[in-house]
Amino acid sequence: MTFLLLMVALVALLYAGMPMFAGLFLLSLGVLWATEGTVAALGEQVFNQLDGYLLVAIPLFMLMAHVMVRGRVVDDLYAAAFAVLKRVRGGVGIATVLACTVFAAISGSSVATALTVGKIAIPQMLRYGMSRRGAFGVVAAGGTLGILIPPSAPMVLYAYITETSVSALFAAGLIPGLLMAAAFALYCMATEGKAAAPENDTAEPQADTKTLSRSLWALSLPAFVLGGIYFGIFTATEAAGTGTLYALVISALVYRAVSLRDLWQGVEDAARTASMLLMIIVGAAVYGYMLTKLRIPQQLTELVVAWGVGRLGFLIMVMVLVFVLGLVLESFSIILVTMPVIMPVMNQLAIDPVWYGVLLTLNLEMALISPPVALNLVVIKAITGAPMSEVNRSILPYMLILAGGLALLICYPGVALWLPRTLGYGG
Amino acid sequence: MTRAAALLSRIAAALSGAVLVLCLVLICLGVFARYVLDAPITWIDHVAGWLVVATVMLAAPEAQRRFEHIGVDVPVRTVGPRWARVMFLFGVVSVAAVAVILVQQGWETVAFSRMIGMATNVEGVPLWWPQLLVPVGAALLLVVACVQAITLLRGGRPEHLPDTPDDTPRDLLARE
């Protein structure tokens, strides 16, 4: 009950205009002062919370994403996917899903994926006669793959907070991410199969040999990063560093679309992006301390044991809570706000943290396309100028597909855990 | 005053970018040293962690100057301009309050570490050096937030104040 009250108070502060880090920080501090009368060693807690080797991966992955976004990689990726799939039934939509999947793996960002792929793919899909809802929906949903298909910044944060193996999490997200991409593609094929090239088409993306070979370079980036981690060559942080170096080399030598000035801008943007995300950890440092002082995680664990709530019941309750929070908060905040409370109960109920990490991420994907804080939908509205109501309706079938995916993963944890176990992460 | 704060904030942001590049170089150097030179450099892991603290704390003022810190921006888009202004002021004041606390608490931590001579795992580096990043970054954040609050209270318009309801979020990569 106390936890729910805290959540309501936090959301109220955020709705009143406070940034997330300030809301978490001041609310927690206020509660601590009211209950304890004093707060000790706050500066040390903030420093210790930020000073983590695994966290280094987040700004470096951000830098990698900024470099690749500036390198105009997505134009070639879409042209290549389109060239390969345009003769297939519903191919123009499937090409969009494919471009989203690959770009999601490169950028790790759902919103950036929806924006960059959407700008190119939506006009093309509409020219091919896809319905407006179909075109909007596939881009918004395709964008959400960014946080499930590794490398993924929210997964790094989850691993840091819960002290779970980030390599196991990345491995666990891969198959569900590809399954979701396949489900989106199948839905596109089933509903937009009649989409075809207009007569005398001269405006379709051209994919010559050069474009295809350049796309292979872009495709090799996620393979390089994930391969390095899975084969035990790099830690996740080193993979982020060497991946960024690889992205810089590809951008400079293969794509040649980034000037030094652009690169520096990308560096500053990446630093700011990392700051925005990790400042929430500053707030979370005090929040975690406050939860411990109030014994909220212990109380929740005792409650769950007393009520005899099983694993499934608990998971369903938590998934509903995460989804509701996802309607107003973004993924970093949800992870930081919920995990300190949920983790002890998960341990008590022997819930695999890698499995839960994937469930959480898939749930966060749904939140990304659920109004009112559905940034992917805001992006599509901005690209197309379509009414928000039309954009909102376009996403409904994909929400159901994601919900189906979540149910599948709850019922069959092996879908997520098979790969990490096979790779020897224990999962 | 606004210009001076903006200059400070931009210098800090540029430093933050430089620190991020340094972090990238160190991480790649660590991999190179381990595989090519067969001589792992152990201090890199610790230093990289401090560089992240520096990146975050030094870029925070510029993110604030651009009103980019993550929050719920739906309500401010739906209310009228007057209420939106009140909400922005509330947000800016809350950031200033956090910054004041971080400066004070961060400085106390630095003073304590210095007093008892706490050392890090890296030889020759006392703990208070990296710890100093928290109060320094918070002080810069405080300057930016105070200037924004004063501008708003005077009826002015701080630079980068969001205004169009249909704006896409400015930093998309921060919004997963």
Chai-1 contact restraints between the chains, C-beta under 6 A:
chainA,res_idxA,chainB,res_idxB,connection_type,confidence,min_distance_angstrom,max_distance_angstrom,comment,restraint_id
A,L14,B,G71,contact,1.0,0.0,6.0,A-B,restraint_1
A,L14,B,V72,contact,1.0,0.0,6.0,A-B,restraint_2
A,Y15,B,V72,contact,1.0,0.0,6.0,A-B,restraint_3
A,Y15,B,P75,contact,1.0,0.0,6.0,A-B,restraint_4
A,A16,B,F90,contact,1.0,0.0,6.0,A-B,restraint_5
A,G17,B,M87,contact,1.0,0.0,6.0,A-B,restraint_6
A,G17,B,F90,contact,1.0,0.0,6.0,A-B,restraint_7
A,G17,B,G91,contact,1.0,0.0,6.0,A-B,restraint_8
A,M18,B,G91,contact,1.0,0.0,6.0,A-B,restraint_9
A,M18,B,S94,contact,1.0,0.0,6.0,A-B,restraint_10
A,P19,B,H69,contact,1.0,0.0,6.0,A-B,restraint_11
A,P19,B,G71,contact,1.0,0.0,6.0,A-B,restraint_12
A,P19,B,G91,contact,1.0,0.0,6.0,A-B,restraint_13
A,M20,B,I70,contact,1.0,0.0,6.0,A-B,restraint_14
A,M20,B,G71,contact,1.0,0.0,6.0,A-B,restraint_15
A,A22,B,S94,contact,1.0,0.0,6.0,A-B,restraint_16
A,A22,B,V95,contact,1.0,0.0,6.0,A-B,restraint_17
A,A22,B,V98,contact,1.0,0.0,6.0,A-B,restraint_18
A,F25,B,V98,contact,1.0,0.0,6.0,A-B,restraint_19
A,L42,B,Q105,contact,1.0,0.0,6.0,A-B,restraint_20
A,G43,B,Q105,contact,1.0,0.0,6.0,A-B,restraint_21
A,G43,B,G106,contact,1.0,0.0,6.0,A-B,restraint_22
A,G43,B,E108,contact,1.0,0.0,6.0,A-B,restraint_23
A,G43,B,T109,contact,1.0,0.0,6.0,A-B,restraint_24
A,G43,B,V134,contact,1.0,0.0,6.0,A-B,restraint_25
A,E44,B,T109,contact,1.0,0.0,6.0,A-B,restraint_26
A,V46,B,V134,contact,1.0,0.0,6.0,A-B,restraint_27
A,F47,B,Q131,contact,1.0,0.0,6.0,A-B,restraint_28
A,F47,B,V134,contact,1.0,0.0,6.0,A-B,restraint_29
A,L50,B,V53,contact,1.0,0.0,6.0,A-B,restraint_30
A,L50,B,V56,contact,1.0,0.0,6.0,A-B,restraint_31
A,D51,B,G49,contact,1.0,0.0,6.0,A-B,restraint_32
A,D51,B,V53,contact,1.0,0.0,6.0,A-B,restraint_33
A,G52,B,G49,contact,1.0,0.0,6.0,A-B,restraint_34
A,Y53,B,D45,contact,1.0,0.0,6.0,A-B,restraint_35
A,Y53,B,G49,contact,1.0,0.0,6.0,A-B,restraint_36
A,L55,B,V52,contact,1.0,0.0,6.0,A-B,restraint_37
A,V56,B,A48,contact,1.0,0.0,6.0,A-B,restraint_38
A,V56,B,V52,contact,1.0,0.0,6.0,A-B,restraint_39
A,P59,B,L20,contact,1.0,0.0,6.0,A-B,restraint_40
A,P59,B,T55,contact,1.0,0.0,6.0,A-B,restraint_41
A,M62,B,L173,contact,1.0,0.0,6.0,A-B,restraint_42
A,A65,B,L173,contact,1.0,0.0,6.0,A-B,restraint_43
A,S109,B,L173,contact,1.0,0.0,6.0,A-B,restraint_44
A,S109,B,E176,contact,1.0,0.0,6.0,A-B,restraint_45
A,S110,B,E176,contact,1.0,0.0,6.0,A-B,restraint_46
A,V111,B,L172,contact,1.0,0.0,6.0,A-B,restraint_47
A,V111,B,R175,contact,1.0,0.0,6.0,A-B,restraint_48
A,A112,B,L172,contact,1.0,0.0,6.0,A-B,restraint_49
A,A112,B,L173,contact,1.0,0.0,6.0,A-B,restraint_50
A,L115,B,L172,contact,1.0,0.0,6.0,A-B,restraint_51
A,I147,B,E176,contact,1.0,0.0,6.0,A-B,restraint_52
A,P154,B,E176,contact,1.0,0.0,6.0,A-B,restraint_53
A,E238,B,I27,contact,1.0,0.0,6.0,A-B,restraint_54
A,E238,B,V31,contact,1.0,0.0,6.0,A-B,restraint_55
A,G241,B,L24,contact,1.0,0.0,6.0,A-B,restraint_56
A,G241,B,I27,contact,1.0,0.0,6.0,A-B,restraint_57
A,G241,B,C28,contact,1.0,0.0,6.0,A-B,restraint_58
A,T242,B,V31,contact,1.0,0.0,6.0,A-B,restraint_59
A,T244,B,L24,contact,1.0,0.0,6.0,A-B,restraint_60
A,L245,B,C28,contact,1.0,0.0,6.0,A-B,restraint_61
A,V267,B,G17,contact,1.0,0.0,6.0,A-B,restraint_62
A,V267,B,L20,contact,1.0,0.0,6.0,A-B,restraint_63
A,V267,B,V21,contact,1.0,0.0,6.0,A-B,restraint_64
A,E268,B,A13,contact,1.0,0.0,6.0,A-B,restraint_65
A,E268,B,G17,contact,1.0,0.0,6.0,A-B,restraint_66
A,A271,B,S16,contact,1.0,0.0,6.0,A-B,restraint_67
A,A271,B,G17,contact,1.0,0.0,6.0,A-B,restraint_68
A,A271,B,L20,contact,1.0,0.0,6.0,A-B,restraint_69
A,A271,B,T55,contact,1.0,0.0,6.0,A-B,restraint_70
A,A271,B,A59,contact,1.0,0.0,6.0,A-B,restraint_71
A,R272,B,A59,contact,1.0,0.0,6.0,A-B,restraint_72
A,R272,B,E62,contact,1.0,0.0,6.0,A-B,restraint_73
A,R272,B,A63,contact,1.0,0.0,6.0,A-B,restraint_74
A,T273,B,D171,contact,1.0,0.0,6.0,A-B,restraint_75
A,T273,B,L173,contact,1.0,0.0,6.0,A-B,restraint_76
A,T273,B,A174,contact,1.0,0.0,6.0,A-B,restraint_77
A,A274,B,T55,contact,1.0,0.0,6.0,A-B,restraint_78
A,S275,B,V56,contact,1.0,0.0,6.0,A-B,restraint_79
A,S275,B,A59,contact,1.0,0.0,6.0,A-B,restraint_80
A,S275,B,A60,contact,1.0,0.0,6.0,A-B,restraint_81
A,S275,B,A63,contact,1.0,0.0,6.0,A-B,restraint_82
A,M276,B,A63,contact,1.0,0.0,6.0,A-B,restraint_83
A,M276,B,E68,contact,1.0,0.0,6.0,A-B,restraint_84
A,M276,B,H69,contact,1.0,0.0,6.0,A-B,restraint_85
A,M276,B,I70,contact,1.0,0.0,6.0,A-B,restraint_86
A,M276,B,A174,contact,1.0,0.0,6.0,A-B,restraint_87
A,L277,B,A174,contact,1.0,0.0,6.0,A-B,restraint_88
A,L278,B,V56,contact,1.0,0.0,6.0,A-B,restraint_89
A,M279,B,A60,contact,1.0,0.0,6.0,A-B,restraint_90
A,V328,B,V72,contact,1.0,0.0,6.0,A-B,restraint_91
A,E330,B,R175,contact,1.0,0.0,6.0,A-B,restraint_92
A,S331,B,E176,contact,1.0,0.0,6.0,A-B,restraint_93
A,P372,B,V74,contact,1.0,0.0,6.0,A-B,restraint_94
A,V373,B,V74,contact,1.0,0.0,6.0,A-B,restraint_95
A,L375,B,P169,contact,1.0,0.0,6.0,A-B,restraint_96
A,L375,B,R175,contact,1.0,0.0,6.0,A-B,restraint_97
A,V378,B,T168,contact,1.0,0.0,6.0,A-B,restraint_98
A,V379,B,T168,contact,1.0,0.0,6.0,A-B,restraint_99
A,A382,B,T168,contact,1.0,0.0,6.0,A-B,restraint_100
